[in-house]
Structure formats: C-alpha cells, structure tokens
Amino acid sequence: MATRFSIVLAVVFAASAAVPGVSVAQTFKVEKFDIRGDGGTDYIAVESATGRVFVSRTNHMMVVEGATGKVLGDMPNMPGVHGAGFASRAGHGFTTNSGDMTVTMFDLKTLAVIKQIKIGPGLDGIMYDEPDDKIILTNHSQPGTLTAIDPRSGDIVATVTLEDDAPEGAAADGRGHIFVNNEGTNTIQVIDTKTWKATASWPLAPCEGPTGIAYDKASDRIFSGCSTNSVVVNATTGKVVATLKNGTRVDALGWDPSKKLLLIPNGGEGNVTVVHQDSPDKYTVVATVPTFAGAKTIAVDPVTHNAYLFQPERGPAPAPEPGAAPPVAGRGGRGRGRGPQGPVIASWFIALRP
C-alpha cells in the first residue's frame, strides 16, 4: 500500500541548554504522513533491524517504512490489538489482542500468521526481553499478571501475579530482573526471571499513573513515564533519584542510549518532552517538540535515532444520547471512559528525525 499523503510538515525545532560540564543542542526535523486506514491506536513499535514501524489500529496492525512513511503491509484479524514485540533471533513477531484474548505469532519476514496463542483477559503491554529470550506481556486482568512466552515455540513458560490490576510497561535489565510499572498503585514491581516471582515493590512518588518504562544499562537507571512528573529510579536501591517535568496523558516513553535522550510523549499537549541524561541522577529538558494532539505513545529506533508517533485525527463526535452520563477520565487523564468519538478523517504517522 502506497503512502497517500506526502510530507506536510518539515520544520526544524532546536533547543540548547547550558549545564556545568555539559553542553547540549538538539535539533529535530518533524515529518507527518497520512497513512489512512480506520481505527484508533495504542502502542507503536519499531523493529530496529529493518526500520519498520508497527502501528496498532483497533483490529489490525499497519506496518510502515519509517524512512519514508510508506505503508508496507496491513495485518488483519487482530481484535482489540494493543502492541507488538519482536524476537529477531527467532524471526517471530507477536501482537497482543485484547478482543479475543489471544497473542498473534507471525513471521517477521513475511508477516504471515503462524499461530494464535490463547492467553486470557486484559492483554495490553508487550516487549521482548532479549537477555532472557522471552516475550513479556503485561495484562490488565484481576489481578494483573505478567506472562512470559517462548519466542520460538509460542509456549507460555510463566505467569506472575502482580499487585495491581493495571500493569503497564515492562523493561529488563539483562541481569535476571524485569521491572513492571503498576499504573494503579504507582509502583514498580521487580520480577525475578529465574523463579518468575515478584521480589520487590518500589513506590514512585511523585509519579502518578506510571505507564511507559525504559532501562539504561550504562547508568543502572529506570525511567518511568507519568503524567506531569516522570521519574528516574536507581535500579539497585529502588529509590527515586530524579523527577522530570513533562505534560499530561503520557502512555509510553522512548530512550536513546547512545544519545542519552529520553523522549516523553504528552498526548494532552500534543508534544514530546526531550530530556538529556547529564549524569545518572541529573537530567535537563533540552526540547519540547510539537507533534499532534492525542499522540501519547512513542517508539525510538536506536539505530537511526528516529522517533515515531501515531495519532488518528477525528471529525466531530456524534451528539450524546439524551440523559447519558458524562465520560469519566481515566488514570493520568488519558481519556479512558471517554464518550463517543467522531470518524477518522486522517491518520498521522509522525517521525522526529535528529
């Protein structure tokens, strides 16, 4: 499928910061492509080996060439799809489909479906734990769970009960630990990958509603994306060592380890807060890059250093039914429980290029 819309925005945004011993200047070229297609979205994921970007669309997954915005494929029959994970050594990809409680296992080269794996309710987050060679799922069930899958066979190898029914992002440290953000309890739980048991729970105040997460091996720090105040956590002690000011409706974050840049998408403001790691416990905001209102998830390609977001643009919403109760905002002001939405009139694939 060809790109239906050429670049509509190619503007350079720059910022500089003067910090004792640190000089930072960041420049970003922002490109927007209308990739068409219907459906809302949740996670966006980049396969760094190929530069392909996987965009969830309610019941199908679109595959986009990050360099050009060209649509390369569209994977159907994924009801309630949330995200994608890639096990490059096995040559397999996986998607979380909350609508039918399955994970789709597919061939990374051809995108052909290999099998459907029945998991259970609440499928949401997904990531590849490369050191332990496992696909990791975080499930909004009651109680919440973490599921580990063998990326070659698709077999479930472990299920861990969590302390919260709304676990979000997960990240691995390569030393036998997986860190899970719990959105409801405002904590990180530590999972031991040898025993597949939770061994610690760390409070994240002043963070509220932690969602996106990343781990930096060089500094042994965890980054938790939260509405208004994201936090940095010492992965050995569990202590919050820095607070990062950002916007609202944060539902993911991106980390570029070689550039030492953290990118936090603010869906409420329609921009990305870019933070530089000056040292393990010191951070400087170096740019605020406009994107599109509602764009709250992000993926960073560590090879090209490009970052990608996606957000549908909708027309006017239908009038509510007489006597209907007003919608209730979800955790972190991220819009859960919102009322009826208007039709999709454009589907913006957004690339931030250094």
Phi, psi and omega in degrees: 000130183274157175295134183267350186215132180279183180300126178251350180213118176223081186239144179263128174247133181226151176210151177223152180221139177252115180233140179309119179082357183226133175232120186233131171224123184242134178232135180228134170261126183254125177239140179237133178232135173271106183267003178061198182088157183253163175106154176282203184204162169226260183276155171236140184222142180246134174266101190295334180295331183241346184078009178280146180240130182256122187243117180285140184222055176070302181224012175207162181240119178269144180243122189238140173284115185299326184291330188237344187079009180283135177281121183264337182187167180214113185266116185271182170059049177231074185297127179067034184294136181250312186200178182226147174228150188234123174254088189295326180296324179275344182075023184237146171244162184217145174231150177261122184242099184289335184296322178241012174062035181238161167250129175271124175258126185223162178281126184293330181284313188259345186068009179289138180289133178264314180195160172254129183251117180284125183246300185143185186287156169085015181303132184214269186284155180208142175205161176258118174273093186295315181301322180265357179053056179222145167273130184246129177247143172241124194242129178279066179253183180235100358284168177294152181223159168245132179241134176250133183237138172289121187287347179271314183266335186082007180284144173284126182251343179196149172226128183243128176279132182253171185274353185229149179273004180228061174291143182244245185288158176225150179214146181250148180260356180077006180235026176092018180230143169240134180254131183237126173284128174254111187291326184280321183265356180056050181224163164249130171258145179255125180250128176275121184279356174274319181259345186053052175227151174284129184247347181201158174223122186245124176291147186246012181309138011271014177293139172232130179069053181297134181234275182294151183211149174210155178236136177250114183294321185299322182255355184055051181235144175254137176249124178245121179276126184221158176291127176077309182230101171276162186225158174246133185237134172291117187285352176266318184263339184080009182270141173287122185250348178202148176243134184245124178281128177214194183266206186247170180057045176278130181228010179187176168204163180235144181231127176250099189295325181285329177272347184056044181242134175251129182243119185245114182277126181253097182296327181295323182261347182068045177208177178236127173273124180253124186238133177261136175275104179283323175204172183308329183243012180228134187219145181230129173288121184248351177193152168234111190254119177297139177233264178202141183303130179098343182289104190240356174239159188207155173221137180247132175269111183290347179276309181269343184069012173284148174241146185231141174226167178211141175203126173290146171257132186244151173280186182302140178283149176295153179296140179294154177295145178304131178082002181291142178289146178293150180295151179251128180293147178273188179300139179070014180065029187269011167090007177294142183085011181293160181283194181301146179248153178281173181290151176288124179250345174201154182232099192271111169268122190241129179243129173254115185245131181287000000 
